[in-house]
Amino acid sequence: MTSRQDNIIQSFLRSSEILRSVLKVDLAAENAIIPKNTGRAESLDITSRQHLIAIVTHKIEFQHSEVGSILVVKFGATNDLVRVDRALPITEDSALVVAQAKLEILQSRRTDVPRIPAEIAWVLTIKRGTQDTTPLSLVVRSTTQELQNFTAEYRRLREITTTMHRSSSDFTWLQAYAPEPSSRSLDLRLRNQPLHRRLSPASAGLPGDDPSDISIVRREWTERTATERASNNSSKHLKIRLGSFNVNGKPPSQDLSPWLRRFAMQSQDKAGWTSPLKLSSVELSSDPLHQELDESDSPVSTTDIQVFGDPDLFVLGFQELDLSTEALLYATSTLKEEAWVTSIFAALGEKGVLYEKLASRQLVGMLLVVIVKKALVPCFSDVRLCDAGAGIMGFMGNKGAAAIRLEFTPKPPSDSLATPYRPTILTFVNAHLAAFDEMVDRRNYDFQELSGRLAFPPNGLNGSYVPDSIPGDTYSIYQSDALFWMVDLNYRLDLPDGDIRTLLSSHISGIEGIQSLLTHDQLNVAVRTRKAFSGFKEHAITHFPTYRLATGVSKDHLGYDVKRKPAWTDRILYMSSPSLKLKQLTYRSHPEITMSDHQPVSADFDVSLAIVDEAQYERLLLELHRELANFEDSRRTPKVKIQPMSMELGNIAYKRSVRREVVVQNEGDIPCVFRFVGIGADEPVAPSWLHAEPIVGLLRPHESTTITLLAYVDNESAAKLNLGPPRLECTLILHTALGKDHFIAVSGNYQYTCFANTLERLTRLAGPIRKLKSPEELMPPGKAINAPREALRLINWMMTNASATDEFFEYPVKQSLCNIIRECLDTGDEFPSTSPEENHRSLVAAFAGTLVSFLDSLTEPLVPPYLHVRCLQVRDKDQAFELMNEFPHECINVWISLTAFLHYMVQQDSSKDSSSNVPNKAHRFAMIFAPILLRDDPTGVHPRVSPVGKRDFLLHFIG
């Protein structure tokens, strides 16, 4: 070996380790035939993969002895960066076998790699123990003398280990050279879990597996820190268009340009009312601390769509290319693929010359095609393909999935001296699951099966071996930075056929119907119940169902087959790592294409890739890992200081954020990992109204960090706090790994609210709820008033101040006005009045939104769930009013007041407009209020009923 390489490796080692011997080697390919120790040469096929192996010793001071290890290292892109691929301790069970082999280097697909003629070479086989079934095979490139020195040093250290009976504890120093697997190799579902959920169970006084927790936190911290430091604060945008199309066995017979060209990106969103339940992002966020930081869910502007331009990458999934019986038994030819690819390029028109097909995978009738701009082809590497059947007998290919995995690496400018950038891994899946409404359980099962069975072998495109991958690496579809499914999942709507068509018809007339239907969508239910696609995201659906369109059969006025219920069978879902900035810009169907009984769907994504210098990242990763390695074995206790140790939050009101900060400082000489833990097993780290960030962290010696405490009361927590004492007190427990627990006292004064209560409780208030000293300070049931003051105040204000021309739910709502109105309801203060400076329409919209939010926050709906089935059985207004008398007393009066107001507003329109706008407005009101007034039973004790039936029951009162 050269003295330069020796020096580089030695500089990489810590002062406690010494470099003893180095060999230049190649890693043998997975299919290598390793010769036995017969003393004669045998044929050996390998792929040239140059590494170094080094024997390194570590001195054990108190024993005046040493132990050794073999490090398999690789130089980085700049030929001066050492990366440890493996660290193999030299133990009494390990073995080193040397043999000769005839070396035949296969011609590389890369033109810049020269062909090496056949020669006789030495092969090293390293076994880590007697039970090692996958020994490491290495072809030696060094001289025979260097090989002899290496084996002699190995035998010396193995003899020492055998004599001293070394245990695994003597080799913990190797952790500094064997970093934990990169988080990029972890399952994407695990990477998306909050870090604190990946740690071992722990509570006050009962720490979990601290060493394991340290390893997990250290890996996350080192990778994040190395990425931040190796980034030059620039990014590369990759524009991706995904598409899914079930062609029903038809050949391409229509122009596909509406599906593929830019003009298809026009928004399909329909102007209409804005749900008052979406008044603020805080209200909808399960994590209010991050509600302002979630870029992927931020609104997409028209500018974002306009600047999208031509996609860099098309990934298109087709289903049912071939419906012939023969296709179920054997793979079809590529003729159908060629026809569809030709049609794709024809649809691209004059832009087609800018693209080329990068990869494709076909499984019977399923075809997945990747088309990329020619200028970006060099950026894609390590293309891997796989498929899995899930059809007849559970494995045939009429149902199943095909997948493609790509690495995308932005290229530095041609005049740049920068080293290669870090790649991003993208995986695409095209799937087709079981049909028919009743097969939902089979669809859920097949998704889980395909998720496990789809795996990419260690071969790249056309069977070539991937040059820089470890032999035997097989990746699941979840070992990616982003995973996309473009699919015909065949999930249906659990509603009667008539209800579906009624709601779709109302949507055409301007009344929201799609969102009501989607609450009964089988896929949404499967995601919500975690039976399938848990953790995946899907953009809001605004287009009509894509199945089943009538082709040559009877159809309704919307164009759907009268014998099959419409459904959103064709979907595009995705999952991305927290480190990837991915924004979906569009999601729509393409009804212009009518050749199939399905409409194609498309989605546009803008992926922002941080430019990370790969060599600098690897160097930083190693430096940080060596710095932090083994501190858990130092036997020193971490020391932290927390300021302040107690925190007074002041007044805590409903949906009003209160923020405070706590500083944690590491005062010790070793790194420290901290986490918040609950007071008992399975207890949360904080009550539902309090959030802390970060919950987990790592501090180097003498570093400090700021922890943000956020008090925020939503409906769920308000329902509990309204029944408790106004003084809130809790203790946060901050545990230092391998150290002690620290306690932070947090307190505040809860401001009672009328929201998230029962109507019965509100009728027993003697005055405004804010004046309560305790939750028990209520009037006896016999003295309860007829209806809650708060509900009647809102309705009366609307009756007095809202005109028939006001469109309550089609005007943006100001959250600041809603806050004022809520405060007036809780305190009994006068409502705000309009002034010349205040827009009257804004105030009406705020009151309307507050009214709906109030009704939706009630812990019990206005119409009890046990009456819902009977509500749908009424046939006229008289029966409806008769059933109303069975409502709870406090609910009857609110129902009468509310429906009287809505009826009044509808009739006001009637006196001014004899057109069809009147029933239209009545139906619109009914679609807004019916799901809230007749809210489904979340426990499932009482069955869900039709949204159309709910609407019709309310129409008996307001129509």
N, C-alpha and C positions, 0 to 999 in steps of 0.2 A: 504493500500500500504506500501511497505517497505521504510524505510528511505533512502536506497541507491537509489531506483528509483526516489524518490522525489528529492534527491540531484542532480541526473543526469539531470532531467528536469529543475530544478532551475538553474543549471550551464549553461544550454543551453539558458536560457532566458537572455535578456538584463537587465541592471540595472533599467530600467524604468518600468519593468513588475514584477509582483508578482504572485507566484503560490498559488492558494487558495484551490483547491481540485482535487483529482485524482481518477479515477476508472479504474480497469482492465476489458476489454471488448473483445468480439469477434465481428467481422463484420459478419452480417447475409448474407447468399448467396442470389443471385439474385432471386431465386424462393422461398424465405422464405415467410411463411404465417404469417404476423404480426397481432397479436391479437388486437382487439379493446379494449377500456378501459371498459371491462365488469366486472372486478373483479374476473374472473374465468380463470383457465388455459386452453390453447388450444395447439394443436400440432404444433410444429415448427421445420422444417428441416433447419439445417445450416451446413456450413463447417467451421471448426475451423480455425479462422484467428485472432490471438490475437493481440490486440492493447491496448493502453492506451488513455483515454480521460481526458483532464485536463482543469479546469477553470482557466484562467489567467486574471489578471486585469492590466490595464494601467492607470497611474495617469495623469490627466490633470491639470497641475500646476496652470495655471491662473484662473481656475474655482474651484479649491480646490475640485475636484470631480474625479470620476473614471468610466471607462467603462470596460466591460468584454467580453471574447470570449471563446469558446470551441475549443481546439486544439485536433485533432485526430492524435496521434503520434504512431510511431512504432520504436522498438529498432532494431538496425542494426545487422549485422552478428556476431559482437563481443559482443553483448548484452550490449553495453554501448553507442551506437550511436543512437541518436534520429533523426528520420525523420518525418517531419510534412506532413501528407497526405492531411489534410484539415484544414482550419481555418474558424470557423463559428461564426460571431459576434452575441452577445446577444442583440437583438433589440426588440422593442415592437411588431414587427410582428412575431418574432420567437416563437416556441412552443416546450416544452419538455413533452412528454407523457410517463408514466411508466405503464407497465402492466405485468401480469404473463403469462408464457407460459410453456408448456411441451417441454423440450429440447431433441431432438433426434439427436445425433451426428452420421453422416454417417461414415461408415467404410472407412478410407482413403486408396487410392491406395498405399501409401507409407508405407512400413513395419515398419519404425521407428516411426510412429505416433500411439500411443495407442488408442484403442477404449474407448470412455467415455460413461458410461451408461446413460440412460435417467434420467432426473431429472427436478425438477421445478426450473425455473430461472426467473429473472426479465429481461424484455426487455425495452430498452429505444428507443424511436422514436423521432428524432430531425427534426423539420421542420424549414426551413429557412424563411418562409413567408407563407402567406395565399394561394399563387399561386404555392407553391412548390408541384410538382407532383411526385417527386422522393425523399422522405424523407430518412434520414439515420437511419437504424435500427441496434441496438447494443444489444448484450446479455451480461448482467453484470456478471462478475466473482468475484466482490468484495463482502464484507459483507453487510448486510442490513443497518448497522449503517453508513458505508461509503457511501452507496447510498443515505441515508437520508441527510447526510451532503452535498453531492453534489447537490441534488435538492434544498435544502434550500439556498445554495449559488447562484444557478441559479436564484431562485425567487427574491432574494435580488437585484441582478444586473439588472434583467429585470425591476424591479420596479423603480430603479434609472434611467434607460434608458427611460422608459415611462414618468417619471416625468420631466426629463430634455429635452425631445424631441430630442434625439440624431439623427444626420444625418450621412451619409456615410463618411463625412470628418473626423468624430471623430474616425474612425477605420482605417485610413491609416497606422497606426503603425503595422497592421497585415501583411503588405507587407513583413516585415522582416521574417515572419514565413510561408509565403505562396509563395514559389518561383514560377516563371513563369513555365509553362509546359516545360519539357525537349525538347530540339530541336530534340531529337530522335523521339518524338511523332509528329513532324511536317511532312508535306508532303515532300517527298524526292525531288520533283520538286522545292519546295520552298527553301529547304536547299541548293540546288545547285545554286540558284541565288546568285550573289554577294551581300554582306550584304548591300551595299549602295542602291541597287535596292529594298530592302525590306522596306526602310524607307519612311516616308511621303514626298510628294512633297514639295520642298523648294527652295528658291532663295535668292539672296542678298536683305537684308532688309525685306524679307517675310519668316520668319521661318515657318516650318511645325508644325506637332504635336510633339513638343519636348518631352513631358512626354512619349508618346508611343514609340518614337525613343529611348529614354533612356532605356526603358524596353527591347526592342529588342537587343540593343547593350550590355546591362548588361548581359542578358542571354547568349549571344554568348561568351562574355569575361569570365564569371565565369565558364562556362562549359569547354572552352578551357584551361583555367588556371588550373582548378582542374584536368583535364585529364593529363596535362603535369606534374603536381607535384605528381600525384598518380601513374605515370608510372615509372617503374624501368629501362627504356631504353632497355628493351628486347621485343621480339615479338615472336608470334607463327604463323607459316605458315600453311594455310589450302589449300590443293591442290584439286581443283574441276574440274571434267570433266563433261561438259554438252553435251547433244545430242538431236537431233530431227530427227524423222523418220516417214514419212507417208508410211504406209505399204500397202495401197490400198486394204484393206480387206483380205490380205494374212496371213496365219498362219506362224509361224517361220519355215522356210525351209532351211536356210543357216546359216553358222557359222558367228556369229556377232563379232568375235575377231578382225577383222580389224577396227571395230568401237570403240572397248573398250580397246584393249590391247596397251602396250607401243609402239610397233613397228609402230603403226598407227600415231605416233607423228612426223614421218619424215616430214620435210618441204615440202610443195607442191608448194612453190614459184618457179617460172620459171626464169631462168637466162635470162637476156635481157637488153635492154637499160634502162637507168635511166633518167627519165624526167628532162630536164634542168630547169623546173619550180620548182623543189624541191631542189634547190641548197643549201638552208639554212632553218633551222627551223624557223628563225626569219621571213622569207618571208611568210611562211604559217600561222604563228600564229596571231590570232586576238588580242592577248594580249602580246605584245613583252616583257613586264616587267617580265612575268612569263614563257617565252618560254624555259628557261633553267631549270625550276623547275617542269615541268609536267612529272612526272615519268611514268604515265600511257601511254603516247604516245611515250616514248623513245624506240629506237630499241630493239628488243628482240634478244639476242645473242644465238648462238648454245648451249653454256654452260647452259643458263637458261633452255632450253628445255631438255637437257640431264640430269640435276640434278632434274628434276621434279619428276621422279620416279612414283610409283604407286599412283593414286589419293586417297585422303582420302574420297572423296565423289563423287558418281555418281548421277547425276540428269538427267533422261532420259524422254523425251516426245515423245509419239506415237500419231499418228493421223490415222483415218480410220481403227481402229481395227475391226469394224463391219459395213459393208455396207448394211446389210439386212434392209428391210422395217420395220420390227418389232423394230429394234433398234432405230428408230426415235420416237417411241411411248412410250417405257418404258426402264428402265435401264436393261442392260443385266447382266448376271451372271458374276462371277469372273473367269470363266474358261479361257477366253482369256487372262486376266491379268496373271493368273497362268502360262499359256503356255509361255508367253513372259518373265516373271521373271525367269522361269526355263532356257530359252534359254540364258538369260543374264548371269546367274551364270555358265552355261556350257561354254560360251565364255570366262569367266575369268579363266577357266582352273584350274590349281593347286592353283591359288591365290583366287579362289572363297571361300575357307574356311575362309579367313580372313575377309569376308564381311557378312553383313546381311541387309535385307530390313528394313528400318526405318519407311517408310510411303508410302502411295500411294493414289491417287484420280482418279476416273474414271468418265467421263461424256460421256455416250454413246460410241462413237468411240475414244474419247480422253483419254489417260492414262498418268499420271505423276507418276513416281516411283523414290524414293530416296533410294539409297543403300549406306551404310556407313561402314567403317572399324569397326569391333567389338570392338576394343580397344577404339574407340572414341564415342561409343554409349552413355556412361554416360555424355558426354559433350553436348549432344543435349537435349533440353527441350522445353516446351511450343510449341508443334507441333500443328499447326492449319491448317485446310483444308477448301476449299470453291470451288465453281464452279458457272458458269453462262452460260446459253444458249444464242445463237445469231443466230439460224438457221431459219427454217421455221416459219413464223409469228413473227419473232424477238426474240423468246425465246427458241425454241426447241433445243435439244442438238446435232443435227448433225453438227452444228457449234457453237463455243463458246470458253470457256476457263476453265481450272482447275488450281488451285493454291495451293501451300504448303508454310507455313511460319515456320521457325525454329529459335530457339535461340541457338547459339553456345557459350559455355563458356569454355575456356581452364582450365584444372584442374591443381592445384599446385602440385609439386612433393609430393609423399607420405610421405617423411620425412620432408616436409616443414611445418612451422607454419603459412604460409601466409593465409590470409582470401580469400574467393572466388574472382575470377577475374570478371571483367565487361563483360557481354555478348555482342555478335554481332548478329544482326537480319538479316537473309537471307530469301529472298522470291523468289520463282520460279513459273513461269507461263507457262503453255503449252496451246497454242491457235491454232485454225483452223478457218480461215476467208473465206469469200465468194470467189468463183472461178470466172473465165472468165475475159478477158482483160477489158471489159467495166464496171466491177463492182468496180472500184477503189474507187469511192465515198462511196459505201456501206462498203468497207473495212475500210476506214478512219472513217466512222461513227461508225462501230462496235467496233473499237479499243477504241474510246472515251467512248462508252457505257460500254464496259467491264471494262475499267479503273475505272469507277465510281461504277459499280455494284459488282465487286469482293471485298468482305469484309469478314474478318475472325471473326466469333462470339467468345464470351468469353469462349468457351470450347476448351479443348485440345483434344488430340488423344483419340478416342473411347468415346467421350462425357464427359470425366472427367473434373472437374473444375480446372482451373489453380490456385494453392495455393496462389500465391503472387500478383495476379492481382486485380485491383479494380473491384467490381461487375459491369457488364454492359459494360466493355471495349470492343469495336469492332474496329478492325484495318483495314485500307485499305491496298492495296498491296504496296502503296507508303510510308507507315510508317515503313520503313526498313532502314538498313544500306547499303544493296545492293539488287537490284531487277534485276532478269534475266528473259528474255522471250526466250523460245526455241519453235519455232513455224513453222507452215506452214501457212504463211500469204497470200499466193496466189497472191502477187503483181507480175505484169508482166512487160515486156519491151514495151515501146511505140515506136516501130520501125517495119517496114515491116519484114515479115518472112525471105525474102531473105537476107536482110541486116544483120540480126542476124547471120545467118548461114555463111555468107561470112566473117564476122569479127571473128567468132569463128574459122573458117578454117585458116585464116591468123594468128591467135594466135598460132595455132599448129606449123606453119612454122617459128615461132620465132618473129613475128611482133605483137606488142601490140594491142590487140583487146578488151580484157575484160574491161579495164578502159573506153574505148570509149562507150561500151555497157552500163556500169553502170551509165553513165550520163543520160541515158534514162530510168533508172529503176524507176518504180512507187514508190517504198518505199523511195528511195533517194529523189525523188521529194517531197513526202509527208513530209519527215523530214525537207527538206529545206524550204518548205512553211508553216511549223508548223501545218499541217493538221493532222498529226499522228506521234507518237513516238518522239515528240519534246523533246530534252534533253537527248535522249538515244544515246549510242555509239555502233558502230559496227566496228569490226576489218576490215582492208582492205581485200577485197575478191580477191583471186588469183586462186580459183578453177573454173571449168566450171559450167554452170547452172546445177542444180540438178533435173530439170523437163523439158520436159517430156521424159523419156527414153522409148524406144519402147520395149514392151513385147508382142510378138505374133502379131505385126502389122508392117506395112511398116516403114522402118527407113532409115535415111540418113547415109552418111559415118562416121558421128560422133556418131551414135547410137541413135539419137533422132527421135521421132515420126514425120513423115513428115506432119501430119495433125495438129500438135500443135506446137506453137512457143516455143522454149526453154526459160526458165526463172529461176531466182533464187528465187523460192517460199519458200524455206526452210532456215530460218535465225535464228541467235542467237544474241540478243541485250541485253544491260545491262545499268544500271544506278547505280552509287554508291555515297555515301556521300563524301564530301571533306575530312573528317577525316579518311577515309578508304583507305589504300594503296592496290590497286587492279591492277594486271597486267595480260593481256591476252597474252598467249604464242603461241597458235596455233588457226587456224580457217580453216577447210578444209572439203571437201566432201570425201566420201568413195565409189568410183566407183566399188570396188571389190564386193560390195553387189548389186546384180542385180535382186532380187526377186520382186521388186516393180517398178512402173513407176517413183518413186522418189529415189534419192540417199540420204542416211543418212548424216547428217553433225555433226561435233563435234567441241568443243572449250575447251581449257584448260586454267584455271585461277589459278594464285597464289595470294592468299589473305593474306597479311601480317597484323596480328592483334596485336596492341600494348597491352602489358600486363599491365592492369590497376587494381590496388587493389580497389575493389568495396567499401569496408568500408572506406578506406582512401579517395576515391573520394567523397563519400557522405558527409563525415565530412568536407572536404575542400569546397565542394559546399555550404554547409550551412554556414560555417564561412565566405566565400567570399560574399555570398548573404546578410548575416546580416550586414557585413561591408559596403556594398554598398547600402543597402535598404534605401529608403526615402530621399536620399540626394536632390532629386528634390523638396522636400517639406520644405527644410531648409530655403528657402527665401533668401539664399545667392547666389551671382553671381559668377560663375566660373571665375578664372583669369589665363590666359595663356600668355606665352612669346614665341615669334617666332624669331629664329635666323637662317639665315639673313632674313630680310623683303624684300629684292630684290635679284634677282639671274640673273647673266649674263652667258648664256650658250656658248657664242662664236660662232664658225661656226657650222652650222647644215646642214649636207649633206645627200643626198639620201641614205637610208639604212645604215647609220652609226650612232651608238648609242652614245648619249652624256648623261652622268649621273651626277647629283648633289644631294646634301643632305641638308635638312632643319630640324632643331631641334625644336620640340614643347615641352615646359615645363609647367607643371601645378604648378603655384605658389600659388594657393589657398589652403584652408583647407578642401575642399570638393572634391569628385571625379568630373571628367569632361569628358563629351562625346563630341567629335568633329567630324565634317564631312565637306567635301568640297561640296559646292553648286554652281550652275550656276548663271550667272549674271542676268538671267531672267527666267521666267517660261518656262519649257520644254527645257531649254538650257543645254548643257553638262557642266560638271564641268571644262573642259579644252578643248582647240582645239584638232583636231584629231592627230596632230603631237606631243602632249605632254601627258604624263601619270604620274600619282601620285600614290604612294603606301606607306602606306595604305590610302584609301580614307575616311575610318571611323575608329575611335579608342576610347579607354577609358583610361584615366590616373587617377591614384589615387593621393592623395595630394603629391605634390613635386616630382612626377615622370616625366620622360621625354621620348620621343620617337623620332626616326629618320624617316623622310619621304623622300623617294627616288623620285626624279624627273627624268624622262627619256624622252629625245627628240628623236623621231624616225620617219622618213619620209618614208612611204610606197607608193605604187602606187596611192592609193586613195587620200592621203593628198598631194602628189607631184603634182597631176593634178590640185589641187587648188592653191598650193603655186607657181607653175610656172607662174600663171597669176596674182600674187599679188606682192607687194613691197618686196624687199629682207630683209628689217628690220622687224623682228618678235617681237611683243610685246603683252603680255596678262597679265591678273591679275587673280590669283587664290584666291578664297574667302573661307576662313576657318571659319565655323560657330561653335560656342560653344553652345551646347544645353542649353537653359534658360539663355544664355549670349549674347554676341555681336559678330559681324563679324570682322574678321581680314583679311588683304589684303596682298598678296605676289606678287610682281611685277616680271615677268619673261620675259627675252628678249634674242635675239640671231640674228645671221645673216644667212639667208637662202642662200645656195649655189645652184643656178639654175642648173637644170639637163636636158639633152636631153630625159631622160626617162619620161614616162607619159605625153607626148605631142601629138599633131597631126602632121602628116607628112607635112601638109600645113604650119603650123607655123614654123617648122624646116627649110623649104626651104626659109623662109624669114629672116633667121639669116645672118647678115653680117660676122660673125665669130663664134668662139666657144661660146656656150651659157653662159659660166661662165663669160664672159666679159660684159654681159648685166647689165646696171645700173638700168633699169626698164623694166617691161614686155612690154611696148609699143615701145621699142627701136628696131623696126623691119623695114625691107625694105618694100616698097610698093609692092602690089601683082604683079604689072607689071615687077618688077625687081627680082622676086623670081628665084632661081636656079632650075634646072630640078629635082633634087632629094636631099634629106638630105645628108649632108656630112657624118654624123655619121653612117647611114646605109651602105653607099657605102664603108666607111673605114673598117667596120667589114667584109663585103663581100669580098672586095679586099684582105684583109689580109688572109682570109680563102682560097681564090683562089690561092694565092701565096705560102702559107706555109703548107696547109693541103694536104696530099697525099691520094691517093685512098685507101690505106690500113688502114688509120686512122678510128677507130670506134668512132665517135664523142661523142656518147651518151652512151657508154658502159664503160666509164672510170670515176672514181670519180673526181668530180670537186672541185678545191680548191677555197674556198670563197675569200681568200686573193688575188688571182690572178684576180678574177672577180672584186673586188674592185678597183684594179689598172687599169684595162681596162676601167671601167666606168669613172674613174677620167680622164683618157686620152681623152676619148670621150668628156667630158664636158669642159676640159681646152684646148684641141687642142695639148697636148703634144704627143711626140712620144710613140708608143706602146712599151711595154717591149719586148726585144729580148731574144732568148734562149741562154743559156751559158752552159758550161760544167756541172755546178752545177744544172742547171734547166732542168727538164725533158720536152722534146719537146711535148710528148703526153699530159702532164698535161696542157701545155699552149694551145694546140689546143682544148682540151676539154673545157677549160675556155672560149676561144673565141666563140666556138659553143654555149655554154650555155648562154653567154652574148648576142649573136645574137638573140636567141630565146626569152630570157627575154625582150630584147628591143622591139621586134615585139609584144610580148604579153602585154607590158605596154602601148602601144599606146592607146590613149583614143578613137580612131576610127580605126576599123580594116582595113587592106589593101584592102579587097574586101568589099564594102558597103553592108549591110544586104539586101537592096532593090534589089540587083542583085543575091542573093543566089539561089532563085528558078530558075532563068534563067541559072545559072551555071550548075545546075543539068539536064537541058534540052539539053545541047550540046551533040552531038553524035560523033564528031571527032575533030581532032586538028585544022582544019581550022575554025570551028565554035567557038572553044575555043579562038583562037587568035582574031577573029572578036569581040567577046564579051569583050575581054580585052581592046579594044580601047574605051570602054564606062566607064572604071575605071576613077577616078579623075586623072588629069595629073601627080601629084606628086607620085601617087600610081603606075602608069604604069611603070615608070622607076625603082622603087624599085622592083616591081614584075619581070621585065625582068632580072635585075641583079641577083636577088636571084634564080630564076628558072634556069637561065643560069649556075650559079655555081653548083646547085644541079644536073642538067643534065650532066654537065662536070664530076662530081664525079661518077655518075652512068656509064657514058661512059668509064671512066678510068678503072673501074672494068670490063667493057665489053671487053676491049682490052686485059685484063690479064686473064679473066676467062669466058669461054663460057658456064658455067654451069648455073643452075637456080638461082644462087646467085644474078645475075643482077636485074631481076624483083623483087627479094626479097628485095634488097637494095632500089630500087625505091619506093616500097610499104612502106618500113619502113620510108623513108624520108617523104612520103606523109602523113602517119599517124601521124607523129610528127608535121608537119607544117600546114596541112590543117585545123585543129581545131582552129589554131591561126590566120591564114591568112583570114579565113572565119568564124570569131568568131560570135556566135549567138547574136542576138539583146537582151540585157538584159531587155528592156522595154516590149518585147512581141508584139510590133507593127508589126514586120515582123516575120513570122513563122520560127520555127526551121526546118532545113532540114537534110536529112540523112547524117551521117558521111561517109558512103560509097560513096555517091554522091559527097561530098566534096573531098574525096580522089581521086576519078576518075577524077574530073575536074583538079586537080593539076597534075595528071599523064599525062594528055595531053601535059604538058609542060616539064616534067622531065623524063618521061618514055622512 
